[in-house]
């Protein structure tokens, strides 16, 4: 995996209809270890969001309707 392809923006799903996703900014790095993908980011990226609400897209540049990464 190319380093440039291993970077994803970090978003969080919200309960607000007008703002389905929010972020405090930050980056997640994707690594493949033994054919399994893992994501790593800094703790401050979570801010006041819960980790269970993280939303990372499969594509490097998210577009409307992007699917979440597996």
Biopython code that builds the backbone (N, CA, C, O; Angstrom):
import numpy as np
from Bio.PDB.StructureBuilder import StructureBuilder

atoms = [
    (1, "UNK", "N", (0.850, -1.177, 0.000)),
    (1, "UNK", "CA", (0.000, 0.000, 0.000)),
    (1, "UNK", "C", (0.896, 1.241, 0.000)),
    (1, "UNK", "O", (1.814, 1.348, 0.813)),
    (2, "UNK", "N", (0.631, 2.159, -0.897)),
    (2, "UNK", "CA", (1.336, 3.430, -1.016)),
    (2, "UNK", "C", (0.996, 4.326, 0.179)),
    (2, "UNK", "O", (-0.151, 4.341, 0.626)),
    (3, "UNK", "N", (1.974, 5.070, 0.701)),
    (3, "UNK", "CA", (1.724, 5.939, 1.857)),
    (3, "UNK", "C", (0.603, 6.934, 1.587)),
    (3, "UNK", "O", (-0.233, 7.170, 2.459)),
    (4, "UNK", "N", (0.573, 7.515, 0.404)),
    (4, "UNK", "CA", (-0.469, 8.497, 0.075)),
    (4, "UNK", "C", (-1.851, 7.851, 0.100)),
    (4, "UNK", "O", (-2.832, 8.511, 0.442)),
    (5, "UNK", "N", (-1.941, 6.596, -0.250)),
    (5, "UNK", "CA", (-3.226, 5.891, -0.251)),
    (5, "UNK", "C", (-3.620, 5.420, 1.149)),
    (5, "UNK", "O", (-4.757, 5.000, 1.364)),
    (6, "UNK", "N", (-2.695, 5.485, 2.094)),
    (6, "UNK", "CA", (-2.941, 4.977, 3.448)),
    (6, "UNK", "C", (-3.515, 6.034, 4.382)),
    (6, "UNK", "O", (-3.728, 5.757, 5.562)),
    (7, "UNK", "N", (-3.768, 7.236, 3.881)),
    (7, "UNK", "CA", (-4.244, 8.328, 4.728)),
    (7, "UNK", "C", (-5.730, 8.572, 4.476)),
    (7, "UNK", "O", (-6.170, 8.636, 3.328)),
    (8, "UNK", "N", (-6.496, 8.708, 5.553)),
    (8, "UNK", "CA", (-7.931, 8.992, 5.454)),
    (8, "UNK", "C", (-8.300, 10.080, 6.458)),
    (8, "UNK", "O", (-7.748, 10.124, 7.557)),
    (9, "UNK", "N", (-9.242, 10.966, 6.082)),
    (9, "UNK", "CA", (-9.750, 11.928, 7.062)),
    (9, "UNK", "C", (-10.658, 11.207, 8.057)),
    (9, "UNK", "O", (-11.270, 10.191, 7.727)),
    (10, "UNK", "N", (-10.739, 11.734, 9.261)),
    (10, "UNK", "CA", (-11.557, 11.124, 10.306)),
    (10, "UNK", "C", (-12.856, 11.908, 10.470)),
    (10, "UNK", "O", (-12.840, 13.112, 10.726)),
    (11, "UNK", "N", (-13.978, 11.210, 10.319)),
    (11, "UNK", "CA", (-15.301, 11.786, 10.541)),
    (11, "UNK", "C", (-16.028, 10.960, 11.581)),
    (11, "UNK", "O", (-15.663, 9.814, 11.846)),
    (12, "UNK", "N", (-17.054, 11.544, 12.167)),
    (12, "UNK", "CA", (-17.880, 10.854, 13.146)),
    (12, "UNK", "C", (-19.339, 11.033, 12.778)),
    (12, "UNK", "O", (-19.764, 12.132, 12.423)),
    (13, "UNK", "N", (-20.106, 9.960, 12.862)),
    (13, "UNK", "CA", (-21.539, 10.003, 12.599)),
    (13, "UNK", "C", (-22.220, 10.695, 13.782)),
    (13, "UNK", "O", (-21.894, 10.431, 14.940)),
    (14, "UNK", "N", (-23.178, 11.593, 13.472)),
    (14, "UNK", "CA", (-23.891, 12.315, 14.525)),
    (14, "UNK", "C", (-25.372, 11.953, 14.503)),
    (14, "UNK", "O", (-25.825, 11.212, 13.631)),
    (15, "UNK", "N", (-26.109, 12.473, 15.452)),
    (15, "UNK", "CA", (-27.558, 12.269, 15.505)),
    (15, "UNK", "C", (-28.315, 13.457, 14.907)),
    (15, "UNK", "O", (-29.540, 13.517, 15.002)),
    (16, "UNK", "N", (-27.600, 14.397, 14.294)),
    (16, "UNK", "CA", (-28.225, 15.583, 13.727)),
    (16, "UNK", "C", (-28.530, 15.383, 12.252)),
    (16, "UNK", "O", (-27.624, 15.094, 11.470)),
    (17, "UNK", "N", (-29.783, 15.530, 11.860)),
    (17, "UNK", "CA", (-30.199, 15.290, 10.482)),
    (17, "UNK", "C", (-29.481, 16.210, 9.492)),
    (17, "UNK", "O", (-29.119, 15.777, 8.398)),
    (18, "UNK", "N", (-29.273, 17.470, 9.867)),
    (18, "UNK", "CA", (-28.620, 18.423, 8.963)),
    (18, "UNK", "C", (-27.098, 18.265, 8.912)),
    (18, "UNK", "O", (-26.448, 18.760, 7.991)),
    (19, "UNK", "N", (-26.538, 17.576, 9.901)),
    (19, "UNK", "CA", (-25.101, 17.375, 9.968)),
    (19, "UNK", "C", (-24.834, 15.917, 10.315)),
    (19, "UNK", "O", (-24.552, 15.585, 11.466)),
    (20, "UNK", "N", (-24.926, 15.047, 9.307)),
    (20, "UNK", "CA", (-24.770, 13.611, 9.563)),
    (20, "UNK", "C", (-23.361, 13.248, 10.017)),
    (20, "UNK", "O", (-23.173, 12.286, 10.761)),
    (21, "UNK", "N", (-22.368, 14.020, 9.567)),
    (21, "UNK", "CA", (-20.977, 13.729, 9.919)),
    (21, "UNK", "C", (-20.311, 14.998, 10.421)),
    (21, "UNK", "O", (-20.602, 16.092, 9.937)),
    (22, "UNK", "N", (-19.425, 14.853, 11.384)),
    (22, "UNK", "CA", (-18.690, 15.984, 11.943)),
    (22, "UNK", "C", (-17.245, 15.551, 12.195)),
    (22, "UNK", "O", (-16.937, 14.359, 12.196)),
    (23, "UNK", "N", (-16.379, 16.510, 12.405)),
    (23, "UNK", "CA", (-14.980, 16.203, 12.663)),
    (23, "UNK", "C", (-14.337, 17.327, 13.464)),
    (23, "UNK", "O", (-14.774, 18.477, 13.409)),
    (24, "UNK", "N", (-13.307, 16.982, 14.197)),
    (24, "UNK", "CA", (-12.454, 17.970, 14.840)),
    (24, "UNK", "C", (-11.182, 18.110, 14.008)),
    (24, "UNK", "O", (-10.259, 18.831, 14.386)),
    (25, "UNK", "N", (-11.143, 17.420, 12.885)),
    (25, "UNK", "CA", (-9.949, 17.380, 12.051)),
    (25, "UNK", "C", (-9.094, 16.205, 12.486)),
    (25, "UNK", "O", (-9.285, 15.651, 13.569)),
    (26, "UNK", "N", (-8.182, 15.842, 11.666)),
    (26, "UNK", "CA", (-7.289, 14.744, 12.011)),
    (26, "UNK", "C", (-7.212, 13.713, 10.909)),
    (26, "UNK", "O", (-8.005, 13.715, 9.967)),
    (27, "UNK", "N", (-6.256, 12.847, 11.046)),
    (27, "UNK", "CA", (-5.952, 11.858, 10.026)),
    (27, "UNK", "C", (-5.890, 10.470, 10.645)),
    (27, "UNK", "O", (-5.470, 10.298, 11.789)),
    (28, "UNK", "N", (-6.311, 9.502, 9.877)),
    (28, "UNK", "CA", (-6.184, 8.102, 10.262)),
    (28, "UNK", "C", (-5.252, 7.457, 9.244)),
    (28, "UNK", "O", (-5.361, 7.722, 8.047)),
    (29, "UNK", "N", (-4.353, 6.626, 9.705)),
    (29, "UNK", "CA", (-3.434, 5.914, 8.830)),
    (29, "UNK", "C", (-3.855, 4.453, 8.769)),
    (29, "UNK", "O", (-4.109, 3.822, 9.794)),
    (30, "UNK", "N", (-3.925, 3.932, 7.559)),
    (30, "UNK", "CA", (-4.355, 2.558, 7.330)),
    (30, "UNK", "C", (-3.116, 1.701, 7.090)),
    (30, "UNK", "O", (-2.233, 2.070, 6.316)),
    (31, "UNK", "N", (-3.063, 0.560, 7.760)),
    (31, "UNK", "CA", (-1.950, -0.376, 7.582)),
    (31, "UNK", "C", (-2.501, -1.778, 7.357)),
    (31, "UNK", "O", (-3.461, -2.191, 8.008)),
    (32, "UNK", "N", (-1.892, -2.494, 6.442)),
    (32, "UNK", "CA", (-2.261, -3.895, 6.198)),
    (32, "UNK", "C", (-1.247, -4.777, 6.909)),
    (32, "UNK", "O", (-0.049, -4.729, 6.630)),
    (33, "UNK", "N", (-1.755, -5.584, 7.833)),
    (33, "UNK", "CA", (-0.912, -6.509, 8.582)),
    (33, "UNK", "C", (-1.521, -7.895, 8.451)),
    (33, "UNK", "O", (-2.647, -8.142, 8.884)),
    (34, "UNK", "N", (-0.757, -8.789, 7.847)),
    (34, "UNK", "CA", (-1.225, -10.165, 7.629)),
    (34, "UNK", "C", (-2.599, -10.192, 6.967)),
    (34, "UNK", "O", (-3.509, -10.884, 7.424)),
    (35, "UNK", "N", (-2.733, -9.436, 5.891)),
    (35, "UNK", "CA", (-3.954, -9.380, 5.077)),
    (35, "UNK", "C", (-5.169, -8.832, 5.813)),
    (35, "UNK", "O", (-6.304, -9.095, 5.416)),
    (36, "UNK", "N", (-4.945, -8.083, 6.866)),
    (36, "UNK", "CA", (-6.030, -7.433, 7.590)),
    (36, "UNK", "C", (-5.731, -5.950, 7.695)),
    (36, "UNK", "O", (-4.588, -5.564, 7.939)),
    (37, "UNK", "N", (-6.756, -5.104, 7.510)),
    (37, "UNK", "CA", (-6.549, -3.663, 7.575)),
    (37, "UNK", "C", (-6.797, -3.137, 8.981)),
    (37, "UNK", "O", (-7.748, -3.538, 9.653)),
    (38, "UNK", "N", (-5.924, -2.231, 9.413)),
    (38, "UNK", "CA", (-6.034, -1.584, 10.716)),
    (38, "UNK", "C", (-5.910, -0.085, 10.516)),
    (38, "UNK", "O", (-5.245, 0.375, 9.587)),
    (39, "UNK", "N", (-6.552, 0.674, 11.393)),
    (39, "UNK", "CA", (-6.432, 2.123, 11.355)),
    (39, "UNK", "C", (-5.820, 2.615, 12.649)),
    (39, "UNK", "O", (-6.105, 2.090, 13.726)),
    (40, "UNK", "N", (-4.967, 3.641, 12.533)),
    (40, "UNK", "CA", (-4.344, 4.237, 13.713)),
    (40, "UNK", "C", (-4.448, 5.756, 13.614)),
    (40, "UNK", "O", (-4.214, 6.336, 12.554)),
    (41, "UNK", "N", (-4.798, 6.384, 14.718)),
    (41, "UNK", "CA", (-4.884, 7.830, 14.784)),
    (41, "UNK", "C", (-4.491, 8.285, 16.177)),
    (41, "UNK", "O", (-4.306, 7.467, 17.078)),
    (42, "UNK", "N", (-4.367, 9.578, 16.349)),
    (42, "UNK", "CA", (-4.022, 10.125, 17.665)),
    (42, "UNK", "C", (-5.282, 10.277, 18.520)),
    (42, "UNK", "O", (-6.373, 10.492, 17.991)),
    (43, "UNK", "N", (-5.132, 10.167, 19.805)),
    (43, "UNK", "CA", (-6.260, 10.264, 20.739)),
    (43, "UNK", "C", (-6.990, 11.601, 20.633)),
    (43, "UNK", "O", (-8.214, 11.639, 20.759)),
    (44, "UNK", "N", (-6.263, 12.702, 20.403)),
    (44, "UNK", "CA", (-6.907, 14.012, 20.350)),
    (44, "UNK", "C", (-7.865, 14.161, 19.171)),
    (44, "UNK", "O", (-8.717, 15.049, 19.179)),
    (45, "UNK", "N", (-7.738, 13.309, 18.166)),
    (45, "UNK", "CA", (-8.630, 13.359, 16.999)),
    (45, "UNK", "C", (-10.071, 13.046, 17.421)),
    (45, "UNK", "O", (-11.017, 13.543, 16.810)),
    (46, "UNK", "N", (-10.235, 12.234, 18.452)),
    (46, "UNK", "CA", (-11.578, 11.886, 18.926)),
    (46, "UNK", "C", (-12.289, 13.106, 19.513)),
    (46, "UNK", "O", (-13.509, 13.225, 19.398)),
    (47, "UNK", "N", (-11.543, 14.001, 20.133)),
    (47, "UNK", "CA", (-12.171, 15.161, 20.771)),
    (47, "UNK", "C", (-13.249, 14.693, 21.732)),
    (47, "UNK", "O", (-12.982, 13.884, 22.619)),
    (48, "UNK", "N", (-14.473, 15.198, 21.562)),
    (48, "UNK", "CA", (-15.576, 14.782, 22.434)),
    (48, "UNK", "C", (-16.507, 13.772, 21.762)),
    (48, "UNK", "O", (-17.610, 13.521, 22.248)),
    (49, "UNK", "N", (-16.060, 13.192, 20.636)),
    (49, "UNK", "CA", (-16.835, 12.141, 19.964)),
    (49, "UNK", "C", (-16.492, 10.775, 20.550)),
    (49, "UNK", "O", (-15.421, 10.582, 21.125)),
    (50, "UNK", "N", (-17.412, 9.842, 20.395)),
    (50, "UNK", "CA", (-17.162, 8.474, 20.844)),
    (50, "UNK", "C", (-16.525, 7.676, 19.707)),
    (50, "UNK", "O", (-16.926, 7.816, 18.551)),
    (51, "UNK", "N", (-15.549, 6.853, 20.024)),
    (51, "UNK", "CA", (-14.844, 6.066, 19.015)),
    (51, "UNK", "C", (-15.800, 5.180, 18.220)),
    (51, "UNK", "O", (-15.551, 4.908, 17.045)),
    (52, "UNK", "N", (-16.887, 4.727, 18.839)),
    (52, "UNK", "CA", (-17.826, 3.833, 18.147)),
    (52, "UNK", "C", (-18.536, 4.540, 16.986)),
    (52, "UNK", "O", (-19.122, 3.873, 16.133)),
    (53, "UNK", "N", (-18.494, 5.865, 16.939)),
    (53, "UNK", "CA", (-19.161, 6.621, 15.882)),
    (53, "UNK", "C", (-18.219, 7.047, 14.763)),
    (53, "UNK", "O", (-18.593, 7.855, 13.913)),
    (54, "UNK", "N", (-17.003, 6.514, 14.753)),
    (54, "UNK", "CA", (-16.038, 6.888, 13.726)),
    (54, "UNK", "C", (-16.531, 6.438, 12.354)),
    (54, "UNK", "O", (-17.130, 5.371, 12.219)),
    (55, "UNK", "N", (-16.274, 7.261, 11.339)),
    (55, "UNK", "CA", (-16.676, 6.959, 9.963)),
    (55, "UNK", "C", (-15.477, 7.233, 9.063)),
    (55, "UNK", "O", (-15.060, 8.380, 8.903)),
    (56, "UNK", "N", (-14.935, 6.188, 8.487)),
    (56, "UNK", "CA", (-13.802, 6.282, 7.579)),
    (56, "UNK", "C", (-14.260, 5.757, 6.228)),
    (56, "UNK", "O", (-14.847, 4.677, 6.148)),
    (57, "UNK", "N", (-13.997, 6.512, 5.163)),
    (57, "UNK", "CA", (-14.429, 6.089, 3.829)),
    (57, "UNK", "C", (-13.423, 5.147, 3.184)),
    (57, "UNK", "O", (-12.240, 5.148, 3.524)),
    (58, "UNK", "N", (-13.913, 4.349, 2.252)),
    (58, "UNK", "CA", (-13.035, 3.452, 1.503)),
    (58, "UNK", "C", (-12.127, 4.247, 0.574)),
    (58, "UNK", "O", (-10.960, 3.905, 0.385)),
    (59, "UNK", "N", (-12.682, 5.321, -0.007)),
    (59, "UNK", "CA", (-11.911, 6.140, -0.929)),
    (59, "UNK", "C", (-11.118, 7.186, -0.157)),
    (59, "UNK", "O", (-11.520, 7.609, 0.927)),
    (60, "UNK", "N", (-9.988, 7.599, -0.724)),
    (60, "UNK", "CA", (-9.179, 8.632, -0.068)),
    (60, "UNK", "C", (-9.943, 9.942, 0.002)),
    (60, "UNK", "O", (-9.893, 10.620, 1.028)),
    (61, "UNK", "N", (-10.642, 10.315, -1.045)),
    (61, "UNK", "CA", (-11.451, 11.527, -1.081)),
    (61, "UNK", "C", (-12.916, 11.132, -1.007)),
    (61, "UNK", "O", (-13.459, 10.592, -1.972)),
    (62, "UNK", "N", (-13.556, 11.388, 0.107)),
    (62, "UNK", "CA", (-14.964, 11.025, 0.286)),
    (62, "UNK", "C", (-15.852, 11.891, -0.608)),
    (62, "UNK", "O", (-15.586, 13.075, -0.815)),
    (63, "UNK", "N", (-16.895, 11.280, -1.124)),
    (63, "UNK", "CA", (-17.903, 12.000, -1.885)),
    (63, "UNK", "C", (-19.260, 11.668, -1.285)),
    (63, "UNK", "O", (-19.394, 10.713, -0.519)),
    (64, "UNK", "N", (-20.248, 12.447, -1.632)),
    (64, "UNK", "CA", (-21.602, 12.196, -1.103)),
    (64, "UNK", "C", (-21.998, 10.765, -1.432)),
    (64, "UNK", "O", (-21.900, 10.328, -2.579)),
    (65, "UNK", "N", (-22.443, 10.048, -0.421)),
    (65, "UNK", "CA", (-22.841, 8.648, -0.598)),
    (65, "UNK", "C", (-21.705, 7.663, -0.469)),
    (65, "UNK", "O", (-21.900, 6.473, -0.718)),
    (66, "UNK", "N", (-20.514, 8.118, -0.085)),
    (66, "UNK", "CA", (-19.372, 7.211, 0.085)),
    (66, "UNK", "C", (-19.700, 6.117, 1.096)),
    (66, "UNK", "O", (-20.359, 6.364, 2.106)),
    (67, "UNK", "N", (-19.243, 4.936, 0.815)),
    (67, "UNK", "CA", (-19.422, 3.817, 1.742)),
    (67, "UNK", "C", (-18.352, 3.852, 2.814)),
    (67, "UNK", "O", (-17.230, 4.291, 2.563)),
    (68, "UNK", "N", (-18.695, 3.389, 4.016)),
    (68, "UNK", "CA", (-17.662, 3.315, 5.062)),
    (68, "UNK", "C", (-16.663, 2.202, 4.748)),
    (68, "UNK", "O", (-16.990, 1.224, 4.075)),
    (69, "UNK", "N", (-15.452, 2.371, 5.244)),
    (69, "UNK", "CA", (-14.447, 1.318, 5.111)),
    (69, "UNK", "C", (-14.886, 0.105, 5.939)),
    (69, "UNK", "O", (-15.611, 0.247, 6.924)),
    (70, "UNK", "N", (-14.454, -1.046, 5.542)),
    (70, "UNK", "CA", (-14.839, -2.268, 6.257)),
    (70, "UNK", "C", (-14.005, -2.466, 7.499)),
    (70, "UNK", "O", (-14.195, -3.445, 8.221)),
]
sb = StructureBuilder()
sb.init_structure("model")
sb.init_model(0)
sb.init_chain("A")
sb.init_seg("    ")
for serial, (resi, resn, name, xyz) in enumerate(atoms, 1):
    if name == "N":
        sb.init_residue(resn, " ", resi, " ")
    sb.init_atom(name, np.array(xyz, "f"), 0.0, 1.0, " ", f" {name:<3s}", serial, name[0])
structure = sb.get_structure()
